[in-house]
Amino acid sequence: MFSGIPSETPLDLRFWLFGIHVRVHPLHWVIAAILGWDLTRGNLLYLALWVVCVFVSVLIHEVGHVLTGRLFGSDGRIILFSFGGVAIGASDLRERWQRILVYAAGPSIQLVLLGVVLASAYFCTPFTPIKGQAFLHDLRDLWGHLLFVAFHLTKARSLVDALFGILFLINLFWPIFNLLPIWPLDGGKIAREILEGALGHRGVIASLWLSIILAGCLAVQVLLNNYGPDRELIPYVSRWVGDSMFNALFFALFCISGFQALQAERSRSRWDEELPWER
């Protein structure tokens, strides 16, 4: 998620997958465990299951970026760390539409995984379809069952039930969250490409301001959900941010990241104006 790449450590996990080199920084496991602690209520078995599901889902997300980039001639390597991961080199492409597809591939492949999870859970979990009802009715009930399990893991009827609940939660909300036009999420990169294509350099500045404002509003919304009046700053979006202070921290960090990117972009613009012969 964040652009800063952590240094290598002796504790890094390294392996190859589909010809892609993958490095996993130890902070990836730590942050995943912190994120899952409240959901698992300290149950170490469910916490371990959560960490594995986060690892697999984030890895699939980054593999989607790299494999899509390969279709257009780029290549990449994957680093998983702290709040997510990065596919280095996957979007090093000349055509804007190709870069947009690479950015969109990560969340898209997670949504495909979500479909696989739903199909598998329909037949493999304790959920029982209601006889005589339409398939969509059963699917709605399955959706509700998996959401309940995801947020109440200690009430899962089996380890398999918990597994599907966790995978459902991660691969439903995380790709949607990742498509928000917030820098440096995939949605923020897509917004930057689109606005830059339409408005030139002003589009880059506009995308970063959009990122800063949206991330700031969502951080404030989490605080309102905890301590303030029942009010939505952004209709249809604010209700999904929850009341976890981790979410407030994430959005605040995204707001800061966007501001830093804006300052860097302005500095680069001033540098270009001072050196017109390099244009």
C-alpha positions in Angstrom: 0.0 0.0 0.0 2.7 2.5 1.0 5.4 3.4 -1.4 8.4 3.1 1.1 10.1 -0.3 0.5 11.5 -1.9 3.7 15.1 -2.9 3.9 16.0 -6.6 3.7 16.3 -8.5 7.0 17.6 -11.9 7.9 14.0 -12.8 8.9 12.6 -12.2 5.4 10.8 -15.1 3.8 11.8 -15.5 0.1 10.4 -17.8 -2.5 9.4 -18.0 -6.2 5.8 -18.2 -7.5 5.0 -18.5 -11.2 8.5 -17.2 -11.9 7.9 -14.2 -9.6 10.3 -13.5 -6.8 8.5 -12.9 -3.6 9.9 -11.4 -0.4 7.9 -11.2 2.8 9.1 -8.8 5.5 8.5 -9.9 9.1 6.3 -6.8 9.7 3.7 -8.3 7.4 3.0 -11.1 9.9 3.0 -8.7 12.8 0.6 -6.2 11.3 -1.7 -9.0 10.1 -1.9 -10.4 13.6 -2.6 -6.9 15.1 -5.5 -6.4 12.6 -7.0 -9.8 13.4 -6.6 -9.6 17.2 -10.0 -8.0 17.9 -11.9 -10.2 15.4 -10.4 -13.4 16.9 -10.8 -12.3 20.5 -7.3 -13.6 21.2 -8.1 -17.2 20.0 -4.7 -18.2 18.8 -6.0 -20.9 16.4 -8.3 -18.4 14.6 -5.6 -15.7 14.8 -3.2 -18.0 12.9 -5.9 -18.8 10.4 -6.5 -15.1 9.9 -2.8 -14.4 9.3 -2.6 -17.2 6.7 -5.7 -15.9 4.9 -4.3 -12.3 4.9 -1.0 -13.6 3.5 -2.7 -15.7 0.7 -5.1 -12.9 -0.3 -2.5 -10.2 -0.4 -0.2 -12.4 -2.3 -2.9 -13.2 -4.9 -3.6 -9.5 -5.2 0.1 -8.7 -6.0 0.4 -11.7 -8.3 -2.6 -10.3 -10.3 -0.6 -7.1 -10.8 2.5 -8.8 -12.0 0.8 -11.4 -14.3 -1.3 -8.6 -15.9 1.9 -6.5 -16.5 3.5 -9.5 -18.2 0.7 -9.5 -20.7 1.9 -6.1 -21.9 5.6 -6.8 -21.6 6.6 -5.7 -18.1 7.8 -7.9 -15.3 7.9 -7.5 -11.6 8.8 -8.8 -8.1 6.6 -8.8 -5.0 7.3 -7.5 -1.5 4.8 -8.1 1.3 5.2 -5.8 4.2 3.4 -3.9 7.0 0.0 -2.9 5.7 0.0 -4.8 2.4 2.4 -5.3 -0.5 3.8 -3.9 -3.7 4.5 -5.3 -7.1 7.6 -3.6 -8.1 8.0 -3.1 -11.9 4.6 -4.5 -12.9 3.3 -1.1 -14.0 6.4 0.0 -15.8 4.6 0.4 -19.1 4.4 3.2 -21.7 0.6 3.1 -22.4 -1.7 4.7 -19.8 -4.5 2.2 -20.3 -2.1 -0.7 -19.7 -1.0 0.8 -16.4 -4.6 1.3 -15.4 -5.4 -2.4 -16.1 -2.4 -3.5 -14.1 -3.5 -1.4 -11.1 -7.1 -2.7 -11.4 -5.9 -6.4 -11.7 -5.1 -6.8 -8.0 -8.5 -5.9 -6.6 -10.2 -7.7 -9.6 -8.5 -11.0 -8.9 -9.5 -10.8 -5.2 -13.1 -10.3 -6.3 -12.7 -13.4 -8.5 -11.4 -15.2 -5.4 -14.5 -13.9 -3.5 -16.7 -15.7 -6.1 -14.7 -18.9 -5.5 -15.2 -18.6 -1.8 -18.9 -18.1 -2.1 -19.3 -21.1 -4.5 -17.2 -23.3 -2.2 -18.9 -22.1 1.0 -22.3 -22.8 -0.5 -21.5 -26.6 -0.5 -18.8 -26.9 2.2 -20.0 -24.9 5.2 -22.7 -25.7 7.8 -24.9 -23.2 6.0 -27.9 -25.1 4.6 -29.9 -23.7 1.6 -33.6 -23.2 2.3 -35.5 -25.9 0.3 -37.9 -24.5 -2.3 -36.4 -21.0 -2.2 -34.7 -19.3 -5.2 -31.0 -19.5 -5.5 -30.6 -15.7 -5.0 -32.5 -16.1 -1.7 -30.1 -18.8 -0.6 -27.1 -16.7 -1.7 -28.4 -13.7 0.4 -28.7 -16.0 3.4 -25.2 -17.4 2.7 -23.8 -13.8 2.5 -25.3 -13.0 5.8 -24.0 -16.2 7.4 -20.5 -15.5 6.2 -20.6 -11.9 7.4 -21.8 -13.1 10.8 -19.0 -15.6 11.0 -16.4 -13.1 9.8 -17.2 -10.6 12.7 -17.9 -13.3 15.3 -15.2 -15.9 14.6 -15.5 -17.5 18.0 -19.1 -18.5 17.1 -18.0 -20.3 13.9 -19.4 -23.9 13.8 -16.1 -25.3 12.5 -12.6 -24.3 11.4 -13.8 -24.6 7.8 -16.7 -22.2 8.6 -14.2 -19.8 10.1 -11.9 -20.1 7.1 -14.6 -19.2 4.6 -15.8 -16.3 6.8 -12.3 -14.8 7.0 -11.7 -15.2 3.3 -15.1 -13.7 2.5 -14.4 -10.6 4.7 -10.9 -10.0 3.3 -11.8 -10.5 -0.3 -15.0 -8.4 -0.2 -14.0 -5.3 1.8 -10.3 -5.1 1.1 -10.5 -4.9 -2.8 -13.4 -2.4 -2.5 -11.3 -0.3 0.0 -8.3 -0.6 -2.3 -10.3 0.9 -5.2 -11.0 4.1 -3.3 -9.3 7.1 -5.1 -6.8 7.4 -2.2 -3.0 7.6 -2.9 -1.2 5.2 -2.9 -3.9 2.6 -3.1 -4.7 1.1 -6.5 -7.8 3.3 -6.8 -5.6 6.4 -6.2 -3.2 5.4 -8.9 -6.0 4.8 -11.3 -7.5 8.2 -10.5 -4.2 9.8 -11.0 -3.8 8.2 -14.5 -7.3 9.2 -15.6 -7.1 12.8 -14.3 -3.5 13.2 -15.7 -4.7 12.0 -19.1 -7.6 14.4 -19.1 -6.0 17.5 -17.5 -2.2 17.0 -17.8 -0.1 17.9 -14.7 -3.1 19.7 -13.2 -4.8 16.3 -13.1 -2.0 14.9 -10.9 -2.5 17.7 -8.4 -6.3 17.2 -8.5 -6.0 13.5 -7.8 -3.7 14.1 -4.8 -6.1 16.7 -3.4 -9.0 14.2 -3.9 -7.0 11.6 -2.0 -6.1 14.0 0.9 -9.7 15.2 1.3 -11.3 11.8 1.0 -8.8 10.1 3.4 -9.1 13.0 5.9 -12.9 12.8 5.8 -12.9 9.1 6.4 -10.5 9.4 9.3 -12.8 12.0 10.9 -15.8 9.7 10.1 -14.3 6.9 12.2 -13.8 9.3 15.1 -17.4 10.5 14.7 -18.6 6.9 14.7 -16.8 6.5 18.1 -17.3 9.9 19.8 -19.4 12.2 17.7 -23.0 12.6 16.4 -24.6 10.1 14.1 -23.6 11.8 10.9 -22.3 10.7 7.5 -19.7 13.0 6.0 -19.8 11.1 2.7 -23.1 9.3 1.8 -22.9 5.5 1.1 -19.1 5.4 1.9 -18.9 6.6 5.5 -21.1 3.8 6.8 -18.6 1.2 5.8 -15.5 2.6 7.6 -16.6 1.1 11.0 -15.4 2.4 14.3 -12.0 0.7 14.7 -9.3 3.2 15.6 -7.0 1.2 13.4 -9.1 2.4 10.5 -8.8 6.0 11.7 -5.0 5.5 11.8 -4.9 4.0 8.3 -6.9 6.9 6.8 -4.8 9.4 8.7 -1.6 7.8 7.3 -3.1 7.9 3.8 -3.9 11.6 4.2 -0.3 12.2 5.2 1.0 10.1 2.4 -1.1 12.1 -0.1 0.1 15.4 1.3 3.7 14.2 1.0 3.1 13.2 -2.6 1.6 16.6 -3.3 4.6 18.4 -1.9 6.9 16.2 -3.9 4.9 16.9 -7.1 5.0 20.7 -6.5 8.7 20.6 -5.9 9.2 18.7 -9.1 7.1 21.2 -11.0 9.1 24.1 -9.6 12.3 22.3 -10.6 11.0 21.8 -14.1 10.2 25.5 -14.4 13.7 26.4 -13.3 15.3 24.1 -15.9 13.2 24.6 -19.0 16.0 23.2 -21.3 15.3 19.7 -19.8 11.8 19.7 -21.0 
